């Protein structure tokens, strides 16, 4: 058997090429409004102190920021709270509600399990 036995004349239909759609995501417009700030997240959870800079929108909810920070530090968001200026932040509030400014430090503090059995 040789390859010549399988030779066929294939006729290709000429058609208009399909338009290329962009793979670039559309720009996200922050729904919460606000301005972008760079803040430092410091974690003392686990061995050694870790610090990570993150640019966020000050209109973002604390709960959403916790999810992102948890991914960065490899922590479950339920295992820690965010604290700024000695105040533990509520997940339903926006960062700007705590007067978080560009260059500020935000601490990751362990969630207390006291009283839980």
C-alpha positions in Angstrom: 0.0 0.0 0.0 1.4 3.4 -0.9 0.3 6.9 0.0 -0.6 7.5 -3.6 -3.6 5.3 -3.2 -5.1 7.8 -0.8 -4.6 10.9 -2.9 -7.8 12.8 -3.5 -8.5 16.1 -5.0 -10.1 18.1 -2.2 -11.9 21.2 -3.3 -11.9 23.9 -0.7 -14.8 26.3 -0.6 -13.7 29.9 -0.3 -15.5 31.8 2.3 -15.1 35.0 4.2 -12.9 34.6 7.2 -14.7 34.8 10.5 -14.1 38.1 12.4 -11.6 37.8 15.2 -13.1 38.6 18.5 -10.9 40.1 21.2 -9.7 38.0 24.0 -9.0 41.1 26.1 -11.6 41.5 28.8 -13.7 44.6 28.9 -12.5 47.2 31.3 -14.1 46.8 34.7 -15.7 49.9 36.0 -15.7 49.8 39.8 -19.3 49.5 40.9 -18.5 50.8 44.3 -16.8 54.0 43.0 -13.8 55.4 44.9 -10.2 55.8 44.1 -7.3 53.4 43.8 -4.9 53.2 46.7 -1.8 51.1 47.5 -1.9 49.6 51.0 0.3 47.1 52.8 -1.2 43.9 54.3 0.8 42.5 57.2 0.2 38.9 58.4 1.7 37.5 61.6 -0.4 34.3 61.1 1.9 31.3 60.8 5.7 31.4 61.0 7.3 34.8 60.4 5.8 38.1 59.5 4.7 38.6 55.9 4.0 41.9 54.2 2.4 42.3 50.8 1.5 45.5 48.9 -1.8 45.6 47.0 -3.5 48.2 45.0 -7.2 48.3 45.7 -10.2 50.5 45.2 -11.2 52.2 48.5 -14.8 51.6 47.6 -14.3 47.8 47.7 -16.1 45.9 50.5 -13.8 44.5 53.2 -15.2 41.0 52.6 -14.1 41.1 49.0 -10.6 42.4 49.9 -10.3 39.6 52.5 -10.9 37.0 49.8 -8.1 38.4 47.6 -5.7 38.8 50.6 -6.5 35.3 51.7 -5.5 34.0 48.3 -2.2 35.9 48.4 -1.3 34.6 51.9 -2.8 31.2 51.4 -5.3 31.6 54.2 -9.0 31.0 54.4 -10.8 34.3 54.7 -12.9 32.9 57.6 -9.6 32.4 59.6 -8.7 36.1 59.9 -10.0 39.6 60.2 -8.6 42.8 58.8 -7.7 45.6 61.2 -6.7 49.2 60.6 -5.9 51.8 63.2 -6.8 49.3 66.0 -10.3 48.8 64.6 -11.5 45.4 63.3 -13.1 46.0 59.9 -16.6 44.7 59.2 -16.9 42.7 56.0 -20.0 44.6 54.8 -18.3 48.0 54.9 -16.1 49.7 52.3 -12.4 50.3 53.0 -13.0 54.1 52.9 -15.4 53.7 55.9 -12.2 53.1 57.9 -10.3 56.0 56.4 -7.7 53.7 54.8 -5.3 55.9 52.8 -2.6 55.3 50.3 0.5 53.7 51.9 -1.4 52.6 55.1 -0.8 49.2 56.8 -3.7 46.8 57.3 -3.2 43.9 59.7 -4.4 40.3 59.3 -5.4 39.2 62.8 -6.4 35.6 63.6 -10.2 35.0 64.1 -10.9 34.1 67.7 -12.2 30.6 68.3 -12.8 31.3 72.0 -16.1 29.9 73.2 -16.6 27.7 70.1 -16.9 24.0 70.8 
